[in-house]
Amino acid sequence: MTRLVELEETGPRKLDPSDLDDEKGDIAVCQCGLSESFPFCDGSHRRTRDEDDGTTYVYEDGERRAVERVVTADDDA
């Protein structure tokens, strides 16, 4: 499965000690692209548990829908 993710930032976010979770003591970085506190994980990945392999999804306004796979020129190389 894949997800289309739209990002607006143009640079990295540097982590500092204030980014540590006081209870857990760790930093979890989002890898699904759905976190409301991106680049940090907020547990939103749980919504992806029943995604099917080979399907591309878009999450908008709290809803998930399957879409046709997006192909770029680089995919043909």
N, C-alpha and C positions, 0 to 999 in steps of 0.2 A: 504494500500500500504506500501511497505518497500523499502529501498534503501540500496545497498551494499556500504559501505564506507571504504576506506583504509586509515589508519592513520599511521604515522611513529614516532610520539613523544612517549617518554617513561615516561613523567611526566607532572604535571600540569603547567599551565601558571598562574602566579599570576597577578592580575589586579592592576594597580596603577592609580593615578590621570591623567596621560598622556593618558590613554586609553579612557577618556571621549571625546565624540564628542562635539567640540566647539559650533556647531550650535544647536544640539539637547539636549546636556547636559546629555545624558544617554549612557548606554552600552547595546547593544543587543547581546546576545550570540546565535550563530548558533545552531539550533536543527535539520537541515536537512542534514548536512554533505557536502553541496555543496559549501560553501563559500570559495572564494579565499583568504579571510583574516581570516580563521578559527583560533581561536574559535569565532571570532566576525562575526556577521551577515553583509552581504553586499547586501542583497536583492535577492540572488540567489534562495531562496525558491520560488520565483514567478514562476520558471520553473516547479514546482511540482503541480501547480493548477489543471491540468487535469489528474493527475495520477488516476488509477482505484484501488479501494479497492481490496485486495486479490492478487495483482500483485506485483512482486518484480522487481525493476528497477536497472540498472547500467548506470551511466553517465560517458562517456569516450570521450575525444576529442570534447567536446561540443555537443555530441549526446546522446540521451537516447534510451535504448533498454530494453525490457522486457526479463527476464531470469527465468529459473526454480528456485523455492525456494530452498535455501541452508538449509539442515537439519544437525544439529550437534548431537552428542551423548546426550547432555543435553536436547535436544528437546523431546527425548523419555522418559525421567525420569518422 
